[in-house]
Amino acid sequence: MVSSKFRAIIFDIGRVLIRVDISRAMAGLASGLALKPQEIWSAIEKDPHWLDWQEGRISPHDWHIHLTKRLGASLTFERFCEVWNLALDPNPIHSESFLEKLSKNYRLALLSNTDPIHMSEEEARFPFFRFFPNRIYSYRVGVSKPDPVIYGEALRACKVGAAEAVYIDDVAAYAEAARRLGMTGIVFQSPEQLQSDLRTLGIRFD
């Protein structure tokens, strides 16, 4: 029997569905440079255009030009994309059967602060994306978590009210932002913990 309260389950992507190791990408960017990988990541996070990149106000080609120029790197756009995507672990966190069973009883959605280079690679690489018809990405919406607007976009896509939705994120502040809007927020730690928390809520996937 499916829980009558919840109709939608909304997932973050990075470190919830896909393992992410930023250091691999940064090591690729650091190749031939005097900067260390951690120094490069710190510079990117503090870059004045980082939010523009995450929220779709700068194109992949312009991001490549901006970043390689700032770092003094000489990567082609194609190689830059390959290096940028090294952060993505090829082995998904959850079994396809788990997500497939959820998709049969609930409306599934993705809600992520992300960029078009990563998402082009992820959607092509991981078959489980087929279970998520609703995909809300920061670079498409023009805002990022924890802005309430992006959560509202996810609820509208799923055609549910906040009380009918569960949101799962590895970042506690983002789960809390969902709770403030009336959603049920789960902080992801492991597949086992998530499945236990979902069962506690009455959500079935067996």
N, CA, C and O of each residue as an XYZ file, in Angstrom:
824
protein
N       0.840     -1.198      0.000
C       0.000      0.000      0.000
C       0.875      1.248      0.000
O       1.802      1.347      0.803
N       0.596      2.206     -0.888
C       1.381      3.419     -1.013
C       0.914      4.441      0.020
O      -0.282      4.584      0.274
N       1.881      5.152      0.612
C       1.532      6.203      1.564
C       0.613      7.219      0.910
O       0.869      7.667     -0.208
N      -0.452      7.581      1.600
C      -1.413      8.513      1.025
C      -0.957      9.959      1.152
O      -1.429     10.825      0.417
N      -0.042     10.226      2.080
C       0.383     11.608      2.302
C       1.318     12.116      1.217
O       1.150     13.228      0.717
N       2.309     11.298      0.849
C       3.345     11.758     -0.081
C       3.064     11.302     -1.505
O       2.702     10.151     -1.752
N       3.239     12.229     -2.425
C       3.026     11.928     -3.835
C       4.282     12.140     -4.671
O       4.378     11.627     -5.786
N       5.249     12.896     -4.137
C       6.465     13.204     -4.898
C       7.701     13.053     -4.020
O       7.679     13.374     -2.831
N       8.785     12.555     -4.630
C      10.082     12.459     -3.959
C      11.092     13.161     -4.849
O      11.278     12.804     -6.012
N      11.738     14.165     -4.279
C      12.643     15.032     -5.036
C      14.062     14.821     -4.528
O      14.330     14.942     -3.332
N      14.966     14.505     -5.445
C      16.350     14.187     -5.094
C      17.307     15.271     -5.569
O      17.172     15.790     -6.678
N      18.277     15.610     -4.719
C      19.497     16.274     -5.174
C      20.273     15.224     -5.976
O      19.950     14.038     -5.913
N      21.287     15.647     -6.726
C      22.048     14.691     -7.546
C      23.425     14.384     -6.947
O      23.695     13.249     -6.554
N      24.288     15.394     -6.879
C      25.650     15.180     -6.409
C      25.717     14.716     -4.971
O      25.181     15.370     -4.077
N      26.374     13.587     -4.744
C      26.560     12.962     -3.430
C      25.263     12.403     -2.841
O      25.217     12.013     -1.674
N      24.228     12.370     -3.653
C      22.980     11.711     -3.269
C      22.671     10.595     -4.254
O      22.329      9.484     -3.848
N      22.788     10.883     -5.551
C      22.598      9.876     -6.592
C      23.914      9.517     -7.279
O      24.106      8.386     -7.725
N      24.810     10.493     -7.357
C      26.100     10.299     -8.030
C      27.218     10.734     -7.089
O      27.166     11.819     -6.511
N      28.226      9.883     -6.941
C      29.384     10.271     -6.130
C      30.186     11.336     -6.874
O      30.339     11.283     -8.094
N      30.686     12.293     -6.119
C      31.438     13.401     -6.710
C      32.782     13.521     -6.005
O      32.855     13.520     -4.776
N      33.848     13.624     -6.801
C      35.184     13.843     -6.262
C      35.794     15.030     -7.016
O      36.410     14.873     -8.070
N      35.601     16.212     -6.443
C      36.069     17.436     -7.089
C      37.573     17.412     -7.322
O      38.064     18.002     -8.284
N      38.306     16.734     -6.445
C      39.773     16.751     -6.533
C      40.273     16.157     -7.852
O      41.319     16.565     -8.358
N      39.532     15.196     -8.409
C      39.960     14.605     -9.691
C      39.923     15.644    -10.812
O      40.845     15.733    -11.623
N      38.844     16.427    -10.845
C      38.736     17.465    -11.870
C      39.784     18.546    -11.651
O      40.393     19.037    -12.601
N      39.988     18.914    -10.387
C      40.958     19.971    -10.091
C      42.378     19.525    -10.427
O      43.196     20.334    -10.864
N      42.669     18.253    -10.226
C      43.997     17.735    -10.594
C      44.201     17.846    -12.099
O      45.301     18.144    -12.565
N      43.137     17.604    -12.855
C      43.224     17.744    -14.312
C      43.450     19.181    -14.728
O      44.240     19.457    -15.631
N      42.756     20.096    -14.072
C      42.938     21.517    -14.379
C      44.323     22.002    -13.960
O      44.885     22.902    -14.585
N      44.876     21.401    -12.895
C      46.172     21.848    -12.358
C      47.346     21.339    -13.173
O      48.471     21.806    -12.992
N      47.107     20.396    -14.063
C      48.195     19.797    -14.836
C      48.980     20.879    -15.593
O      48.420     21.626    -16.396
N      50.273     20.943    -15.319
C      51.131     21.915    -15.986
C      51.113     23.293    -15.354
O      51.799     24.200    -15.825
N      50.334     23.463    -14.286
C      50.258     24.763    -13.618
C      50.995     24.729    -12.279
O      51.260     23.660    -11.728
N      51.318     25.907    -11.773
C      51.993     25.984    -10.477
C      51.009     25.821     -9.326
O      51.415     25.536     -8.200
N      49.720     26.000     -9.601
C      48.699     25.918     -8.559
C      48.420     24.471     -8.155
O      48.494     23.564     -8.985
N      48.099     24.260     -6.883
C      47.679     22.961     -6.398
C      46.183     22.779     -6.656
O      45.452     23.765     -6.755
N      45.717     21.528     -6.768
C      44.290     21.302     -7.033
C      43.361     22.005     -6.053
O      42.353     22.581     -6.461
N      43.693     21.963     -4.760
C      42.817     22.600     -3.771
C      42.805     24.121     -3.923
O      41.809     24.776     -3.617
N      43.922     24.675     -4.399
C      43.979     26.118     -4.641
C      43.096     26.502     -5.823
O      42.470     27.561     -5.828
N      43.056     25.632     -6.816
C      42.211     25.897     -7.984
C      40.736     25.860     -7.595
O      39.965     26.725     -8.009
N      40.338     24.859     -6.796
C      38.932     24.764     -6.385
C      38.535     25.959     -5.532
O      37.430     26.483     -5.672
N      39.409     26.385     -4.667
C      39.129     27.563     -3.847
C      38.937     28.792     -4.724
O      38.046     29.604     -4.476
N      39.769     28.928     -5.744
C      39.657     30.070     -6.653
C      38.352     30.017     -7.447
O      37.730     31.050     -7.693
N      37.938     28.808     -7.850
C      36.694     28.667     -8.621
C      35.487     29.015     -7.756
O      34.590     29.736     -8.194
N      35.468     28.501     -6.524
C      34.338     28.783     -5.635
C      34.200     30.276     -5.330
O      33.095     30.779     -5.125
N      35.323     30.967     -5.305
C      35.308     32.401     -5.003
C      35.242     33.260     -6.264
O      35.200     34.487     -6.179
N      35.234     32.618     -7.430
C      35.219     33.362     -8.684
C      33.950     34.207     -8.790
O      32.867     33.712     -8.481
N      34.052     35.455     -9.214
C      32.858     36.304     -9.318
C      31.821     35.790    -10.306
O      30.661     36.199    -10.261
N      32.235     34.894    -11.198
C      31.289     34.349    -12.177
C      30.786     32.943    -11.822
O      30.048     32.333    -12.596
N      31.187     32.429    -10.652
C      30.770     31.073    -10.266
C      29.250     30.955    -10.210
O      28.683     30.004    -10.748
N      28.592     31.908     -9.568
C      27.134     31.861     -9.481
C      26.495     32.048    -10.853
O      25.459     31.449    -11.141
N      27.108     32.880    -11.703
C      26.600     33.042    -13.071
C      26.650     31.703    -13.816
O      25.751     31.378    -14.591
N      27.699     30.947    -13.574
C      27.859     29.640    -14.210
C      26.801     28.670    -13.697
O      26.182     27.955    -14.485
N      26.590     28.642    -12.388
C      25.611     27.745    -11.796
C      24.174     28.134    -12.143
O      23.288     27.280    -12.155
N      23.944     29.397    -12.420
C      22.583     29.868    -12.669
C      22.329     30.225    -14.131
O      21.356     30.908    -14.452
N      23.216     29.755    -15.019
C      22.936     29.818    -16.441
C      23.134     31.152    -17.125
O      22.619     31.365    -18.223
N      23.870     32.056    -16.502
C      24.083     33.362    -17.128
C      25.380     33.437    -17.919
O      25.724     34.487    -18.461
N      26.102     32.317    -17.984
C      27.328     32.248    -18.769
C      27.341     30.905    -19.487
O      27.010     29.884    -18.886
N      27.710     30.891    -20.733
C      27.669     29.661    -21.537
C      28.867     28.771    -21.231
O      29.867     29.248    -20.693
N      28.781     27.478    -21.567
C      29.931     26.597    -21.364
C      31.200     27.095    -22.054
O      32.286     27.029    -21.477
N      31.068     27.591    -23.281
C      32.258     28.076    -23.997
C      32.845     29.305    -23.307
O      34.065     29.429    -23.199
N      31.988     30.213    -22.840
C      32.484     31.406    -22.146
C      33.090     31.044    -20.788
O      34.061     31.664    -20.352
N      32.516     30.041    -20.122
C      33.077     29.580    -18.847
C      34.468     28.993    -19.072
O      35.388     29.247    -18.294
N      34.615     28.218    -20.128
C      35.915     27.642    -20.476
C      36.935     28.740    -20.740
O      38.054     28.683    -20.231
N      36.559     29.734    -21.527
C      37.477     30.830    -21.843
C      37.849     31.605    -20.579
O      39.018     31.907    -20.339
N      36.845     31.914    -19.791
C      37.081     32.687    -18.566
C      37.999     31.948    -17.604
O      38.954     32.522    -17.080
N      37.705     30.671    -17.375
C      38.439     29.937    -16.351
C      39.863     29.617    -16.795
O      40.804     29.782    -16.018
N      40.030     29.166    -18.023
C      41.381     28.832    -18.482
C      42.258     30.087    -18.543
O      43.454     30.034    -18.255
N      41.649     31.208    -18.921
C      42.413     32.464    -18.946
C      42.827     32.866    -17.529
O      43.963     33.279    -17.296
N      41.890     32.738    -16.590
C      42.189     33.127    -15.211
C      43.266     32.236    -14.601
O      44.124     32.713    -13.859
N      43.220     30.934    -14.916
C      44.178     29.989    -14.335
C      45.496     29.935    -15.108
O      46.501     29.439    -14.599
N      45.482     30.448    -16.335
C      46.663     30.334    -17.176
C      46.800     28.967    -17.813
O      47.898     28.547    -18.176
N      45.670     28.268    -17.949
C      45.672     26.925    -18.552
C      45.476     27.034    -20.063
O      45.015     28.059    -20.564
N      45.826     25.977    -20.778
C      45.732     26.006    -22.244
C      44.920     24.828    -22.781
O      45.229     24.293    -23.846
N      43.886     24.426    -22.047
C      43.056     23.300    -22.470
C      42.102     23.706    -23.583
O      41.539     24.800    -23.551
N      41.919     22.836    -24.561
C      40.869     23.054    -25.555
C      39.517     22.925    -24.862
O      39.441     22.408    -23.748
N      38.459     23.387    -25.506
C      37.133     23.275    -24.902
C      36.767     21.812    -24.674
O      36.217     21.465    -23.628
N      37.066     20.957    -25.641
C      36.734     19.534    -25.526
C      37.474     18.902    -24.352
O      36.888     18.150    -23.573
N      38.759     19.207    -24.230
C      39.540     18.649    -23.123
C      39.079     19.240    -21.793
O      39.042     18.540    -20.781
N      38.733     20.506    -21.794
C      38.225     21.144    -20.583
C      36.976     20.423    -20.083
O      36.840     20.169    -18.886
N      36.065     20.094    -20.998
C      34.843     19.377    -20.609
C      35.175     18.004    -20.041
O      34.580     17.584    -19.049
N      36.114     17.307    -20.657
C      36.531     15.995    -20.156
C      37.079     16.111    -18.736
O      36.735     15.315    -17.863
N      37.921     17.093    -18.517
C      38.524     17.296    -17.195
C      37.458     17.702    -16.184
O      37.449     17.200    -15.060
N      36.564     18.603    -16.572
C      35.498     19.064    -15.672
C      34.647     17.880    -15.207
O      34.215     17.829    -14.055
N      34.414     16.935    -16.112
C      33.571     15.786    -15.784
C      34.297     14.672    -15.049
O      33.673     13.682    -14.667
N      35.601     14.810    -14.841
C      36.329     13.822    -14.037
C      35.819     13.796    -12.599
O      36.052     12.827    -11.876
N      35.133     14.844    -12.185
C      34.587     14.894    -10.823
C      33.492     13.857    -10.616
O      33.186     13.505     -9.476
N      32.897     13.363    -11.696
C      31.744     12.465    -11.605
C      32.195     11.010    -11.555
O      32.841     10.518    -12.480
N      31.851     10.332    -10.476
C      32.177      8.906    -10.348
C      31.233      8.098    -11.242
O      30.028      8.350    -11.238
N      31.748      7.142    -12.002
C      30.897      6.391    -12.933
C      29.924      5.416    -12.282
O      29.006      4.930    -12.941
N      30.114      5.125    -10.995
C      29.250      4.155    -10.317
C      28.193      4.866     -9.484
O      28.530      5.525     -8.500
N      26.922      4.748     -9.856
C      25.870      5.442     -9.104
C      25.753      4.925     -7.677
O      26.185      3.814     -7.370
N      25.172      5.732     -6.819
C      25.069      5.397     -5.400
C      23.981      4.362     -5.128
O      24.144      3.511     -4.254
N      22.875      4.427     -5.867
C      21.730      3.553     -5.608
C      21.548      2.540     -6.739
O      21.982      2.764     -7.869
N      20.909      1.439     -6.416
C      20.574      0.454     -7.437
C      19.439      0.990     -8.300
O      18.594      1.755     -7.836
N      19.435      0.580     -9.553
C      18.344      1.001    -10.441
C      17.010      0.447     -9.968
O      15.976      1.091    -10.142
N      17.021     -0.733     -9.375
C      15.759     -1.341     -8.938
C      15.093     -0.504     -7.852
O      13.869     -0.381     -7.831
N      15.886      0.072     -6.950
C      15.346      0.934     -5.891
C      14.639      2.140     -6.494
O      13.512      2.461     -6.117
N      15.310      2.810     -7.436
C      14.727      4.006     -8.052
C      13.538      3.645     -8.934
O      12.555      4.384     -8.993
N      13.629      2.521     -9.612
C      12.516      2.099    -10.475
C      11.258      1.829     -9.642
O      10.157      2.223    -10.026
N      11.431      1.155     -8.502
C      10.281      0.862     -7.642
C       9.663      2.147     -7.100
O       8.440      2.270     -7.035
N      10.512      3.109     -6.708
C       9.985      4.389     -6.253
C       9.201      5.079     -7.363
O       8.142      5.658     -7.119
N       9.728      5.012     -8.584
C       9.104      5.722     -9.706
C       7.724      5.175    -10.056
O       6.916      5.873    -10.669
N       7.452      3.939     -9.672
C       6.150      3.344     -9.990
C       5.053      3.848     -9.066
O       3.876      3.808     -9.423
N       5.425      4.318     -7.887
C       4.439      4.750     -6.894
C       4.445      6.244     -6.596
O       3.495      6.771     -6.017
N       5.533      6.935     -6.998
C       5.671      8.353     -6.666
C       6.188      9.126     -7.869
O       6.810      8.560     -8.768
N       5.924     10.415     -7.871
C       6.472     11.292     -8.896
C       7.890     11.666     -8.487
O       8.097     12.281     -7.441
N       8.853     11.298     -9.299
C      10.250     11.562     -8.961
C      10.753     12.798     -9.700
O      10.383     13.055    -10.846
N      11.598     13.548     -9.018
C      12.172     14.752     -9.615
C      13.609     14.918     -9.152
O      14.011     14.400     -8.110
N      14.375     15.656     -9.952
C      15.731     16.042     -9.609
C      15.751     17.541     -9.345
O      15.096     18.308    -10.050
N      16.496     17.954     -8.336
C      16.632     19.373     -7.998
C      18.085     19.610     -7.629
O      18.542     19.167     -6.575
N      18.817     20.313     -8.498
C      20.265     20.375     -8.301
C      20.847     21.729     -8.692
O      20.446     22.339     -9.683
N      21.806     22.179     -7.882
C      22.679     23.277     -8.277
C      23.755     22.668     -9.164
O      24.615     21.933     -8.679
N      23.716     22.963    -10.444
C      24.602     22.268    -11.361
C      24.844     23.106    -12.606
O      24.395     24.248    -12.697
N      25.553     22.530    -13.556
C      25.906     23.265    -14.769
C      25.675     22.395    -16.005
O      25.550     21.177    -15.881
N      25.615     22.999    -17.196
C      25.286     22.236    -18.406
C      26.340     21.226    -18.828
O      26.004     20.231    -19.471
N      27.604     21.449    -18.488
C      28.644     20.466    -18.850
C      28.439     19.190    -18.054
O      28.448     18.096    -18.619
N      28.255     19.318    -16.760
C      28.013     18.139    -15.928
C      26.725     17.430    -16.334
O      26.703     16.204    -16.444
N      25.653     18.188    -16.557
C      24.374     17.533    -16.814
C      24.332     16.851    -18.175
O      23.687     15.812    -18.318
N      24.990     17.399    -19.156
C      25.058     16.734    -20.457
C      25.731     15.372    -20.316
O      25.290     14.386    -20.906
N      26.800     15.331    -19.533
C      27.527     14.083    -19.296
C      26.707     13.112    -18.454
O      26.615     11.928    -18.777
N      26.115     13.611    -17.381
C      25.370     12.742    -16.467
C      24.155     12.118    -17.150
O      23.914     10.919    -17.008
N      23.400     12.909    -17.879
C      22.195     12.385    -18.526
C      22.542     11.351    -19.598
O      21.759     10.435    -19.852
N      23.699     11.492    -20.220
C      24.126     10.522    -21.231
C      24.712      9.263    -20.591
O      24.592      8.171    -21.146
N      25.336      9.413    -19.440
C      26.083      8.307    -18.833
C      25.231      7.393    -17.949
O      25.444      6.180    -17.922
N      24.273      7.970    -17.230
C      23.573      7.213    -16.195
C      22.140      6.860    -16.624
O      21.307      7.753    -16.780
N      21.854      5.587    -16.812
C      20.514      5.167    -17.249
C      19.404      5.513    -16.256
O      18.245      5.628    -16.654
N      19.733      5.681    -14.971
C      18.676      5.907    -13.980
C      17.938      7.235    -14.192
O      16.873      7.446    -13.613
N      18.489      8.121    -15.008
C      17.799      9.392    -15.251
C      16.418      9.178    -15.870
O      15.554     10.051    -15.783
N      16.214      8.034    -16.486
C      14.901      7.789    -17.107
C      13.777      7.706    -16.076
O      12.604      7.842    -16.424
N      14.127      7.485    -14.824
C      13.103      7.411    -13.777
C      12.706      8.793    -13.255
O      11.810      8.918    -12.421
N      13.381      9.821    -13.754
C      13.140     11.183    -13.277
C      12.635     12.071    -14.413
O      13.432     12.735    -15.077
N      11.331     12.090    -14.641
C      10.794     12.918    -15.728
C      10.878     14.412    -15.439
O      10.868     15.225    -16.363
N      10.960     14.776    -14.166
C      11.003     16.182    -13.779
C      12.420     16.529    -13.320
O      12.917     15.978    -12.338
N      13.063     17.452    -14.045
C      14.461     17.776    -13.771
C      14.615     19.288    -13.650
O      14.489     20.020    -14.631
N      14.887     19.734    -12.447
C      15.009     21.158    -12.186
C      16.471     21.447    -11.868
O      16.978     21.071    -10.810
N      17.140     22.121    -12.802
C      18.554     22.432    -12.658
C      18.727     23.937    -12.494
O      18.042     24.721    -13.151
N      19.632     24.335    -11.625
C      19.835     25.758    -11.331
C      20.139     26.563    -12.585
O      19.658     27.687    -12.728
N      20.931     26.006    -13.495
C      21.311     26.780    -14.675
C      20.148     26.977    -15.643
O      20.187     27.878    -16.481
N      19.121     26.149    -15.536
C      17.924     26.327    -16.362
C      16.937     27.299    -15.723
O      16.298     28.096    -16.410
N      16.823     27.219    -14.399
C      15.839     28.030    -13.679
C      16.348     29.456    -13.455
O      15.560     30.397    -13.364
N      17.680     29.606    -13.369
C      18.257     30.917    -13.132
C      18.399     31.279    -11.666
O      18.754     32.411    -11.339
N      18.130     30.343    -10.790
C      18.340     30.513     -9.346
C      18.879     29.197     -8.798
O      18.768     28.155     -9.443
N      19.463     29.253     -7.604
C      20.037     28.055     -7.012
C      19.586     27.914     -5.571
O      19.145     28.875     -4.940
N      19.705     26.692     -5.063
C      19.398     26.431     -3.660
C      20.327     27.252     -2.781
O      21.506     27.392     -3.103
N      19.827     27.799     -1.678
C      18.532     27.537     -1.032
C      17.410     28.524     -1.378
O      16.474     28.680     -0.594
N      17.486     29.185     -2.523
C      16.424     30.123     -2.907
C      15.083     29.376     -2.990
O      15.003     28.352     -3.668
N      14.034     29.860     -2.318
C      12.734     29.187     -2.349
C      12.173     29.001     -3.759
O      11.390     28.083     -4.000
N      12.571     29.865     -4.683
C      12.029     29.802     -6.052
C      12.314     28.456     -6.703
O      11.442     27.896     -7.369
N      13.529     27.927     -6.521
C      13.890     26.687     -7.202
C      13.127     25.496     -6.623
O      12.810     24.550     -7.344
N      12.831     25.543     -5.311
C      12.015     24.487     -4.715
C      10.585     24.563     -5.245
O       9.949     23.540     -5.497
N      10.094     25.778     -5.410
C       8.755     25.960     -5.965
C       8.647     25.419     -7.371
O       7.610     24.879     -7.757
N       9.728     25.562     -8.151
C       9.746     25.015     -9.516
C       9.611     23.492     -9.481
O       8.925     22.905    -10.317
N      10.263     22.866     -8.519
C      10.192     21.407     -8.403
C       8.782     20.959     -8.027
O       8.271     19.982     -8.574
N       8.161     21.667     -7.103
C       6.795     21.314     -6.705
C       5.826     21.490     -7.863
O       4.939     20.662     -8.069
N       5.997     22.560     -8.611
C       5.111     22.785     -9.769
C       5.305     21.701    -10.825
O       4.341     21.225    -11.424
N       6.555     21.318    -11.046
C       6.833     20.275    -12.041
C       6.172     18.958    -11.649
O       5.684     18.218    -12.503
N       6.160     18.673    -10.343
C       5.557     17.429     -9.853
C       4.046     17.546     -9.646
O       3.363     16.550     -9.411
N       3.531     18.789     -9.738
C       2.093     19.046     -9.535
C       1.631     18.578     -8.158
O       0.613     17.898     -8.024
N       2.405     18.957     -7.133
C       2.054     18.601     -5.761
C       2.224     19.816     -4.853
O       2.917     20.773     -5.199
N       1.587     19.765     -3.697
C       1.817     20.755     -2.668
C       3.030     20.386     -1.849
O       3.492     19.246     -1.885
N       3.551     21.360     -1.105
C       4.768     21.123     -0.323
C       4.611     19.971      0.658
O       5.545     19.189      0.840
N       3.449     19.849      1.295
C       3.231     18.801      2.291
C       3.213     17.406      1.675
O       3.323     16.408      2.387
N       3.074     17.337      0.353
C       3.021     16.042     -0.340
C       4.382     15.610     -0.874
O       4.490     14.578     -1.537
N       5.429     16.399     -0.588
C       6.736     16.136     -1.191
C       7.814     15.868     -0.145
O       7.843     16.487      0.918
N       8.694     14.933     -0.475
C       9.894     14.652      0.310
C      11.087     15.155     -0.492
O      11.189     14.890     -1.690
N      11.989     15.880      0.163
C      13.190     16.360     -0.513
C      14.427     15.772      0.161
O      14.535     15.775      1.387
N      15.365     15.265     -0.654
C      16.552     14.573     -0.153
C      17.802     15.292     -0.639
O      17.979     15.488     -1.841
N      18.674     15.688      0.292
C      19.906     16.415     -0.060
C      20.989     16.046      0.937
O      20.697     15.763      2.099
N      22.237     16.048      0.491
C      23.340     15.784      1.417
C      23.722     17.029      2.206
O      24.422     16.927      3.214
N      23.274     18.202      1.766
C      23.568     19.456      2.459
C      22.412     19.784      3.400
O      21.288     20.018      2.957
N      22.695     19.800      4.693
C      21.639     19.998      5.687
C      20.887     21.312      5.478
O      19.671     21.364      5.658
N      21.603     22.372      5.100
C      20.955     23.673      4.918
C      19.942     23.648      3.783
O      18.938     24.360      3.829
N      20.198     22.833      2.765
C      19.269     22.754      1.634
C      18.037     21.926      1.992
O      16.930     22.224      1.543
N      18.236     20.892      2.797
C      17.092     20.120      3.289
C      16.238     20.977      4.214
O      15.009     20.908      4.183
N      16.900     21.783      5.034
C      16.180     22.674      5.948
C      15.398     23.732      5.176
O      14.292     24.092      5.577
N      15.954     24.233      4.079
C      15.241     25.208      3.252
C      13.951     24.606      2.706
O      12.935     25.293      2.606
N      13.992     23.320      2.353
C      12.786     22.631      1.888
C      11.765     22.510      3.025
O      10.565     22.688      2.816
N      12.257     22.208      4.221
C      11.352     22.093      5.377
C      10.648     23.412      5.662
O       9.468     23.424      6.012
N      11.358     24.512      5.516
C      10.748     25.816      5.789
C       9.586     26.117      4.832
O       8.706     26.919      5.143
N       9.598     25.469      3.676
C       8.516     25.641      2.705
C       7.385     24.646      2.918
O       6.385     24.675      2.200
N       7.543     23.754      3.913
C       6.492     22.791      4.210
C       6.739     21.397      3.686
O       5.895     20.516      3.851
N       7.894     21.176      3.050
C       8.244     19.849      2.559
C       8.857     19.032      3.687
O       9.252     19.588      4.712
N       8.939     17.736      3.508
C       9.666     16.872      4.440
C      11.091     16.741      3.927
O      11.308     16.239      2.824
N      12.063     17.187      4.716
C      13.453     17.166      4.276
C      14.239     16.046      4.917
O      14.147     15.822      6.124
N      15.018     15.335      4.102
C      15.892     14.270      4.590
C      17.331     14.639      4.225
O      17.618     14.981      3.078
N      18.232     14.567      5.206
C      19.655     14.772      4.938
C      20.266     13.412      4.599
O      20.297     12.510      5.437
N      20.747     13.276      3.376
C      21.268     11.989      2.913
C      22.646     11.714      3.499
O      23.527     12.574      3.489
N      22.815     10.488      4.012
C      24.112     10.040      4.519
C      24.557      8.734      3.867
O      25.742      8.539      3.597
N      23.598      7.842      3.616
C      23.925      6.564      2.990
C      22.645      5.969      2.409
O      21.550      6.348      2.825
N      22.763      5.039      1.450
C      21.562      4.393      0.910
C      20.744      3.698      1.994
O      19.514      3.734      1.970
N      21.432      3.065      2.942
C      20.731      2.340      4.003
C      19.939      3.301      4.884
O      18.785      3.040      5.225
N      20.572      4.415      5.247
C      19.891      5.423      6.074
C      18.699      6.013      5.335
O      17.640      6.216      5.928
N      18.864      6.290      4.033
C      17.766      6.861      3.264
C      16.582      5.898      3.209
O      15.440      6.301      3.427
N      16.854      4.644      2.923
C      15.770      3.670      2.833
C      15.053      3.538      4.180
O      13.830      3.409      4.227
N      15.818      3.572      5.268
C      15.203      3.512      6.592
C      14.309      4.724      6.840
O      13.196      4.585      7.346
N      14.797      5.909      6.483
C      14.017      7.131      6.684
C      12.750      7.127      5.828
O      11.693      7.571      6.277
N      12.856      6.631      4.606
C      11.679      6.571      3.736
C      10.640      5.595      4.286
O       9.442      5.873      4.257
N      11.101      4.466      4.779
C      10.164      3.504      5.371
C       9.452      4.103      6.576
O       8.255      3.888      6.767
N      10.187      4.851      7.383
C       9.592      5.507      8.537
C       8.465      6.465      8.124
O       7.480      6.631      8.842
N       8.631      7.081      6.968
C       7.607      8.001      6.442
C       6.443      7.260      5.777
O       5.469      7.883      5.356
N       6.546      5.932      5.686
C       5.491      5.157      5.045
C       5.643      5.029      3.547
O       4.704      4.641      2.851
N       6.837      5.359      3.041
C       7.090      5.283      1.596
C       7.582      3.888      1.248
O       8.525      3.373      1.848
N       6.916      3.288      0.260
C       7.201      1.899     -0.120
C       8.031      1.822     -1.380
O       7.844      2.603     -2.312
N       8.954      0.870     -1.400
C       9.795      0.657     -2.596
C      10.162     -0.819     -2.687
O      11.265     -1.171     -3.106
N       9.221     -1.680     -2.288
C       9.491     -3.134     -2.377
C       8.294     -3.842     -2.962
O       8.315     -5.063     -3.120
